[in-house]
């Protein structure tokens, strides 16, 4: 009998010890990971007990927390919510997205850098607060981008070429984060369900989370590869027939207009200015798959980025045969790019061949507004030599001054640009525009896409639909 009691006691002791170990593992080792899990409502409810920090654009507060008389002591409020939603995301009792998620520790006040602030408020009896985040966005450029899209499905990304600071990040259709900031779980759930089921997918940040065939915008990458190869100059003559026969197949590539390009022979500069498909497909066949991929990757394709929001990688595919390479040379087949990526291409050309790492957070500040961190610009890659960049700049200026990009012209300002049209199955094509200005001292690079031609549908072109939006964004930065 005593032996049975002893065995039972030992077994119970082992179970109690195991429970104690497990409790300590959860409380100490797994605590941070469990708190960080999406949907951890206890953490979020705890965070509502103190004032969350603000998100600012310049001196403008675009997200803040205001006191309430409810169980949850603070309510998140978004000014110009739909305009800034692609950047701010939302913060609700069900979780967070965008900067609200990426900078949650600072905004919630749990960041290790705020330890002294927490101690100070503890001993002084003051109410603890979260830190603040200042975005790189230019308020005028962001408004111009959002207003320019005007409800059409598409996106805009704009950069400061010399730093990589994101000046505009617009996505349409957008949503109002205030709809998800309510303290009523039922209301938030209903609003979220409506947004999730909306066929326009307003919760999707198209500027960094959606990839598209870049179409003729990719001809700038092709021009960079051609010039960098040493086999081409801006005035090199290239065949531009009405149709180009693709090797090993009966398929052909034609121009977006009927007939050959300028009689069937064009310089590289002319091919870019009038967007000659057959000339660039011919260049692609000559340079080959590896050279084009190398050039694309120098601009940022096939690379994962965080700004700090996660950016879907743009893609130049592997192991292409000759016909696929020719199609890829004009931005079709399986080539895919985000609007941010194409803004990086324009930015790299404008910045004498150096692509800067894009970033959305300019400063992180303590509750008393003291600077905790100021983002230092850093290069991502050298896409082309300064000499090639200068040649590309001049070629892109020709696109706007004498080619398909005249809709982006700004009086008194030299603008470089490129139009694009990208096939989308049986639906109307997507239309693109990318540009930089002023060409002599670029302060802004921008990429615009309007899905399926926007309101013009099959009649749309990049110049007619996307070009004016790009111009408005550049004017807003330069004004």
C-alpha positions as CSV (number, residue, x, y, z in Angstrom):
1,X,0.0,0.0,0.0
2,X,2.8,2.4,1.0
3,X,4.6,1.6,-2.4
4,X,1.4,2.5,-4.3
5,X,1.1,5.8,-2.4
6,X,4.7,6.6,-3.0
7,X,4.4,5.9,-6.8
8,X,1.2,8.1,-6.9
9,X,3.0,10.9,-5.1
10,X,6.0,10.8,-7.4
11,X,3.7,10.8,-10.5
12,X,1.8,13.8,-9.1
13,X,5.1,15.5,-8.3
14,X,6.3,15.0,-11.9
15,X,3.0,16.4,-13.3
16,X,3.2,19.4,-11.0
17,X,6.8,20.0,-12.1
18,X,5.9,19.7,-15.7
19,X,3.0,22.2,-15.3
20,X,5.4,24.6,-13.6
21,X,8.0,24.3,-16.3
22,X,5.3,24.7,-19.0
23,X,3.9,27.8,-17.3
24,X,7.4,29.4,-17.1
25,X,8.1,28.6,-20.7
26,X,4.9,30.3,-21.7
27,X,5.3,33.2,-19.4
28,X,9.0,33.9,-20.1
29,X,10.3,32.2,-23.2
30,X,7.2,32.3,-25.4
31,X,5.7,35.5,-24.1
32,X,6.9,37.8,-26.8
33,X,6.0,35.4,-29.6
34,X,2.5,34.8,-28.2
35,X,1.9,38.5,-27.7
36,X,3.0,39.2,-31.3
37,X,0.6,36.7,-32.8
38,X,-2.1,38.1,-35.1
39,X,-5.5,38.1,-33.4
40,X,-4.2,38.2,-29.9
41,X,-7.1,40.2,-28.6
42,X,-5.8,40.3,-25.0
43,X,-2.7,42.2,-26.1
44,X,-4.8,44.6,-28.1
45,X,-7.3,45.2,-25.3
46,X,-4.3,45.9,-23.0
47,X,-2.9,48.4,-25.5
48,X,-6.2,50.3,-25.5
49,X,-5.6,51.1,-21.8
50,X,-3.0,53.7,-22.9
51,X,-2.8,56.3,-25.6
52,X,-1.4,54.9,-28.8
53,X,1.1,57.1,-30.6
54,X,0.3,59.1,-33.7
55,X,1.3,58.6,-37.4
56,X,2.2,61.8,-39.1
57,X,2.8,63.1,-42.6
58,X,5.0,66.2,-42.1
59,X,3.1,68.1,-39.4
60,X,-0.2,66.5,-40.3
61,X,-1.6,63.8,-38.1
62,X,-3.1,61.1,-40.2
63,X,-3.8,58.6,-37.3
64,X,-4.2,59.3,-33.6
65,X,-6.0,57.9,-30.5
66,X,-8.6,60.0,-28.7
67,X,-9.9,59.3,-25.2
68,X,-13.4,57.8,-24.7
69,X,-15.6,56.9,-21.7
70,X,-15.9,53.3,-22.8
71,X,-14.3,50.1,-21.5
72,X,-11.6,50.5,-24.1
73,X,-10.2,53.9,-23.1
74,X,-9.0,55.1,-26.5
75,X,-10.4,55.1,-30.0
76,X,-8.2,55.2,-33.1
77,X,-9.1,58.0,-35.5
78,X,-7.9,58.4,-39.1
79,X,-7.8,61.8,-40.9
80,X,-8.3,61.5,-44.7
81,X,-8.6,57.8,-44.0
82,X,-8.9,56.5,-47.6
83,X,-6.1,58.7,-48.9
84,X,-3.6,57.3,-46.5
85,X,-5.0,53.8,-45.8
86,X,-2.4,52.0,-48.1
87,X,0.3,53.3,-45.8
88,X,-1.3,53.5,-42.4
89,X,-3.3,50.4,-42.6
90,X,-5.8,50.0,-39.8
91,X,-5.7,49.2,-36.0
92,X,-8.7,47.5,-34.5
93,X,-9.8,45.0,-31.9
94,X,-9.2,42.3,-34.5
95,X,-5.6,43.2,-35.4
96,X,-3.6,45.7,-37.5
97,X,-2.1,46.1,-40.9
98,X,0.2,48.6,-42.6
99,X,2.4,50.9,-40.5
100,X,0.0,50.2,-37.6
101,X,1.3,46.7,-37.6
102,X,4.9,47.2,-38.7
103,X,5.5,49.9,-36.1
104,X,3.2,48.5,-33.4
105,X,5.7,48.2,-30.6
106,X,6.6,51.9,-30.9
107,X,3.1,53.1,-31.3
108,X,1.8,50.9,-28.5
109,X,4.7,52.1,-26.2
110,X,6.2,48.6,-25.6
111,X,9.3,49.3,-27.7
112,X,12.5,48.7,-25.6
113,X,13.7,52.2,-26.5
114,X,10.7,53.6,-24.4
115,X,11.7,51.7,-21.2
116,X,12.9,54.9,-19.5
117,X,9.7,56.7,-20.5
118,X,7.7,53.9,-19.0
119,X,9.6,54.1,-15.8
120,X,9.2,57.9,-15.7
121,X,5.4,57.7,-16.1
122,X,5.2,54.9,-13.6
123,X,6.9,56.9,-10.8
124,X,5.3,60.2,-11.7
125,X,1.8,58.8,-11.9
126,X,1.4,60.1,-15.5
127,X,-0.5,58.2,-18.1
128,X,1.9,56.2,-20.4
129,X,1.8,56.9,-24.1
130,X,3.1,55.3,-27.3
131,X,5.7,56.7,-29.6
132,X,5.1,58.5,-32.9
133,X,5.9,57.6,-36.5
134,X,6.6,60.2,-39.2
135,X,6.1,59.0,-42.7
136,X,8.1,60.1,-45.8
137,X,4.9,60.8,-47.7
138,X,4.4,64.2,-49.3
139,X,0.9,65.3,-48.5
140,X,0.3,67.1,-51.8
141,X,1.7,64.3,-53.9
142,X,-0.4,61.7,-52.0
143,X,-3.5,63.7,-52.5
144,X,-2.7,64.2,-56.2
145,X,-2.1,60.4,-56.6
146,X,-5.3,59.4,-54.9
147,X,-7.4,62.1,-56.6
148,X,-5.9,61.2,-60.0
149,X,-6.9,57.6,-59.7
150,X,-10.4,58.8,-58.9
151,X,-11.9,55.4,-58.0
152,X,-10.3,53.5,-61.0
153,X,-8.6,50.3,-60.0
154,X,-4.8,51.0,-60.0
155,X,-2.0,52.4,-58.0
156,X,0.7,55.1,-57.8
157,X,4.2,55.0,-56.2
158,X,6.5,58.0,-56.1
159,X,10.1,58.2,-54.8
160,X,12.7,60.8,-54.1
161,X,15.4,59.5,-56.5
162,X,18.3,60.7,-54.4
163,X,17.2,59.1,-51.1
164,X,14.6,56.4,-51.8
165,X,12.0,58.2,-49.6
166,X,8.5,57.2,-50.7
167,X,6.6,60.4,-51.5
168,X,3.3,58.8,-52.6
169,X,1.8,55.4,-52.0
170,X,-1.7,55.4,-53.4
171,X,-4.0,52.4,-54.1
172,X,-7.5,52.5,-55.6
173,X,-10.2,51.6,-54.6
174,X,-9.2,52.3,-51.1
175,X,-11.1,52.0,-47.8
176,X,-11.7,54.1,-44.7
177,X,-9.8,52.7,-41.7
178,X,-12.3,54.4,-39.3
179,X,-14.8,51.7,-40.3
180,X,-12.5,49.1,-38.6
181,X,-11.5,51.2,-35.6
182,X,-14.8,50.9,-33.8
183,X,-14.9,49.4,-30.3
184,X,-18.0,47.3,-31.3
185,X,-16.7,43.9,-32.5
186,X,-19.9,43.2,-34.4
187,X,-19.7,46.4,-36.3
188,X,-16.0,45.9,-37.1
189,X,-16.7,42.3,-38.2
190,X,-19.5,43.4,-40.5
191,X,-17.5,46.2,-42.0
192,X,-14.5,44.0,-42.5
193,X,-16.6,41.3,-44.2
194,X,-18.0,43.9,-46.6
195,X,-14.5,45.1,-47.5
196,X,-13.2,41.6,-47.9
197,X,-16.0,40.7,-50.3
198,X,-15.8,43.9,-52.3
199,X,-14.8,42.8,-55.9
200,X,-12.5,45.9,-56.1
201,X,-10.4,44.5,-53.2
202,X,-10.0,47.8,-51.4
203,X,-7.9,46.2,-48.6
204,X,-5.2,45.4,-51.1
205,X,-2.3,47.8,-51.3
206,X,-1.8,47.6,-55.1
207,X,1.4,49.8,-55.0
208,X,3.4,47.1,-53.2
209,X,1.3,44.0,-52.9
210,X,0.2,43.4,-56.5
211,X,2.4,42.6,-59.5
212,X,1.4,43.3,-63.1
213,X,3.0,42.7,-66.5
214,X,5.0,46.0,-66.9
215,X,4.5,46.1,-70.7
216,X,6.4,48.7,-72.5
217,X,7.8,50.2,-69.3
218,X,10.2,47.3,-69.3
219,X,11.7,48.8,-72.5
220,X,13.7,51.1,-70.2
221,X,15.3,48.1,-68.6
222,X,15.9,46.7,-72.0
223,X,17.5,50.0,-73.1
224,X,19.7,49.9,-70.1
225,X,20.8,46.3,-70.9
226,X,21.5,47.3,-74.5
227,X,23.6,50.3,-73.7
228,X,25.4,48.5,-70.9
229,X,26.3,45.6,-73.3
230,X,28.5,47.9,-75.3
231,X,26.8,46.7,-78.5
232,X,24.4,49.6,-78.8
233,X,24.5,53.4,-78.6
234,X,21.4,55.7,-78.5
235,X,21.7,56.2,-82.3
236,X,22.3,52.5,-83.2
237,X,20.0,51.5,-86.0
238,X,17.7,48.5,-85.2
239,X,15.3,46.7,-87.5
240,X,11.7,47.5,-86.6
241,X,9.5,45.5,-88.9
242,X,5.7,45.3,-88.7
243,X,6.0,41.7,-87.5
244,X,9.0,39.8,-86.0
245,X,9.1,36.1,-86.6
246,X,10.0,34.3,-83.4
247,X,12.5,31.4,-83.6
248,X,11.4,27.8,-83.2
249,X,7.7,28.7,-83.5
250,X,5.2,30.1,-86.0
251,X,4.3,32.9,-83.6
252,X,5.1,36.6,-84.3
253,X,5.4,39.8,-82.4
254,X,3.8,42.9,-83.8
255,X,3.7,46.6,-82.9
256,X,0.8,48.2,-81.0
257,X,0.2,50.2,-84.1
258,X,-0.2,48.7,-87.6
259,X,2.9,48.5,-89.7
260,X,6.6,48.9,-89.2
261,X,8.4,51.4,-87.0
262,X,9.4,54.5,-89.0
263,X,9.7,52.6,-92.2
264,X,11.2,49.5,-90.7
265,X,14.5,50.8,-89.1
266,X,14.8,52.9,-86.0
267,X,17.5,54.1,-83.6
268,X,17.4,52.9,-80.0
269,X,16.2,56.4,-79.0
270,X,13.5,56.4,-81.6
271,X,12.4,52.8,-80.6
272,X,11.9,54.0,-77.0
273,X,10.2,57.2,-78.0
274,X,7.6,55.4,-80.2
275,X,7.6,52.2,-78.2
276,X,8.6,49.9,-81.0
277,X,7.8,46.3,-79.9
278,X,9.6,44.5,-82.8
279,X,12.9,46.5,-82.3
280,X,13.0,45.6,-78.6
281,X,12.1,42.0,-79.1
282,X,15.0,41.9,-81.6
283,X,17.3,43.3,-79.0
284,X,16.1,40.8,-76.5
285,X,16.9,37.9,-78.9
286,X,20.4,39.3,-79.4
287,X,21.3,40.0,-75.8
288,X,19.8,36.8,-74.4
289,X,17.9,35.8,-71.3
290,X,20.8,36.0,-68.8
291,X,21.8,39.5,-69.7
292,X,18.3,40.8,-69.4
293,X,17.7,39.1,-66.1
294,X,21.0,40.5,-64.7
295,X,19.9,44.0,-65.7
296,X,16.4,43.6,-64.3
297,X,17.9,42.4,-61.0
298,X,20.2,45.4,-60.8
299,X,17.0,47.5,-60.7
300,X,15.5,45.4,-57.9
301,X,13.6,42.6,-59.7
302,X,13.6,39.2,-57.8
303,X,14.5,40.9,-54.5
304,X,12.4,40.9,-51.3
305,X,12.1,44.4,-49.8
306,X,10.5,45.8,-46.6
307,X,9.8,49.5,-46.4
308,X,9.0,48.4,-43.6
309,X,5.8,47.1,-45.1
310,X,6.5,43.9,-47.0
311,X,6.8,44.3,-50.7
312,X,5.8,41.5,-53.1
313,X,8.9,40.7,-55.2
314,X,8.8,41.7,-58.8
315,X,9.8,38.9,-61.1
316,X,12.0,38.3,-64.1
317,X,11.6,34.6,-64.7
318,X,14.3,31.9,-65.1
319,X,15.2,29.6,-68.0
320,X,13.4,31.3,-70.8
321,X,13.7,30.0,-74.4
322,X,14.1,32.4,-77.3
323,X,10.4,33.2,-78.0
324,X,9.8,33.7,-74.3
325,X,12.8,36.0,-74.1
326,X,11.5,38.1,-77.0
327,X,8.1,38.4,-75.3
328,X,9.8,39.3,-71.9
329,X,11.8,42.0,-73.6
330,X,8.6,43.9,-74.2
331,X,7.4,43.3,-70.6
332,X,5.1,40.4,-71.3
333,X,5.2,36.6,-70.8
334,X,5.8,36.1,-67.1
335,X,7.6,39.4,-66.3
336,X,5.7,41.0,-63.3
337,X,6.4,44.2,-61.4
338,X,4.8,46.3,-58.6
339,X,4.3,50.0,-59.2
340,X,7.0,50.6,-56.6
341,X,9.4,48.5,-58.6
342,X,8.8,50.5,-61.8
343,X,9.2,53.8,-59.8
344,X,12.5,52.3,-58.7
345,X,13.5,51.8,-62.3
346,X,12.7,55.5,-63.1
347,X,14.4,56.5,-59.9
348,X,17.6,54.5,-60.7
349,X,17.9,56.1,-64.2
350,X,17.3,59.6,-62.7
351,X,19.8,59.1,-59.9
352,X,22.8,58.6,-62.3
353,X,22.3,54.8,-62.2
354,X,22.1,54.2,-58.5
355,X,18.8,52.7,-57.1
356,X,18.3,53.8,-53.5
357,X,16.6,51.5,-51.0
358,X,12.9,52.7,-50.7
359,X,11.6,53.5,-47.3
360,X,8.3,54.9,-45.8
361,X,9.3,55.8,-42.3
362,X,11.3,59.1,-42.0
363,X,11.5,59.3,-38.2
364,X,10.5,57.4,-35.1
365,X,9.8,59.6,-32.1
366,X,9.3,59.2,-28.4
367,X,6.1,60.3,-26.7
368,X,7.8,63.7,-26.0
369,X,8.6,63.9,-29.8
370,X,12.4,63.4,-29.2
371,X,13.9,61.6,-32.1
372,X,14.6,57.9,-31.5
373,X,15.7,57.1,-35.1
374,X,16.0,59.0,-38.3
375,X,16.2,56.9,-41.4
376,X,19.5,57.3,-43.3
377,X,19.2,56.8,-47.1
378,X,21.3,53.9,-48.4
379,X,21.9,52.5,-51.9
380,X,20.3,49.3,-53.0
381,X,22.3,48.7,-56.1
382,X,24.1,50.3,-59.1
383,X,21.8,49.5,-62.0
384,X,23.9,51.2,-64.7
385,X,27.0,53.3,-65.0
386,X,26.7,57.1,-64.8
387,X,27.4,57.3,-68.5
388,X,24.6,54.9,-69.4
389,X,22.2,56.7,-67.0
390,X,22.9,60.0,-68.8
391,X,22.0,58.4,-72.1
392,X,18.9,56.9,-70.7
393,X,17.8,60.2,-69.2
394,X,18.1,61.9,-72.6
395,X,16.2,59.0,-74.3
396,X,13.3,59.2,-71.7
397,X,13.1,63.0,-72.1
398,X,12.6,62.4,-75.8
399,X,9.7,60.1,-75.0
400,X,7.9,63.1,-73.4
401,X,9.1,65.8,-75.8
402,X,8.7,64.0,-79.1
403,X,7.1,60.6,-78.4
404,X,4.2,58.8,-76.7
405,X,4.6,60.5,-73.3
406,X,3.6,64.1,-74.2
407,X,0.7,64.0,-71.7
408,X,3.2,64.2,-68.8
409,X,4.9,67.3,-70.1
410,X,5.2,70.2,-67.5
411,X,5.7,73.7,-68.9
412,X,9.2,74.9,-68.0
413,X,10.3,71.5,-66.7
414,X,12.3,68.8,-68.5
415,X,10.5,65.5,-67.9
416,X,11.7,62.0,-68.7
417,X,9.1,59.3,-69.0
418,X,7.8,56.1,-70.6
419,X,4.3,54.9,-71.5
420,X,3.2,51.3,-71.2
421,X,0.4,49.0,-72.2
422,X,0.3,45.5,-70.8
423,X,-2.1,42.7,-72.0
424,X,-4.4,41.1,-69.4
425,X,-5.9,38.1,-71.1
426,X,-9.3,38.9,-72.7
427,X,-9.9,42.0,-70.7
428,X,-8.8,45.6,-71.7
429,X,-5.0,46.0,-71.2
430,X,-3.5,47.7,-68.1
431,X,-2.0,51.1,-68.9
432,X,1.2,52.5,-67.3
433,X,3.3,55.6,-67.1
434,X,6.6,56.2,-65.3
435,X,8.5,59.4,-65.2
436,X,11.0,61.6,-63.4
437,X,11.5,65.4,-63.1
438,X,13.3,67.7,-63.5
439,X,15.7,65.8,-65.7
440,X,18.7,68.0,-64.8
441,X,18.1,67.6,-61.0
442,X,15.5,64.9,-60.4
443,X,13.4,65.4,-57.3
444,X,10.6,62.9,-58.0
445,X,10.2,59.6,-59.8
446,X,6.8,58.1,-60.2
447,X,5.0,55.0,-61.6
448,X,1.3,54.9,-62.3
449,X,-0.9,51.9,-63.3
450,X,-4.6,52.0,-64.2
451,X,-6.0,48.5,-64.5
452,X,-7.8,47.4,-67.6
453,X,-7.7,50.9,-69.1
454,X,-9.8,52.5,-66.4
455,X,-12.9,54.2,-67.7
456,X,-11.6,54.2,-71.3
457,X,-11.3,50.4,-71.4
458,X,-9.9,49.2,-74.8
459,X,-9.5,52.8,-76.0
460,X,-7.0,53.6,-73.2
461,X,-3.3,54.2,-73.6
462,X,-0.7,54.9,-71.0
463,X,-0.3,58.4,-72.2
464,X,-4.0,59.2,-72.2
465,X,-4.9,57.7,-68.8
466,X,-1.8,57.2,-66.6
467,X,0.3,60.1,-67.9
468,X,-1.8,62.9,-66.5
469,X,-1.8,61.3,-63.1
470,X,2.0,61.0,-63.1
471,X,2.2,64.7,-64.2
472,X,-0.1,65.8,-61.3
473,X,2.1,63.9,-58.8
474,X,5.3,65.4,-60.1
475,X,3.8,68.9,-60.1
476,X,2.7,68.4,-56.5
477,X,6.2,67.6,-55.5
478,X,7.8,70.4,-57.5
479,X,5.3,73.2,-56.8
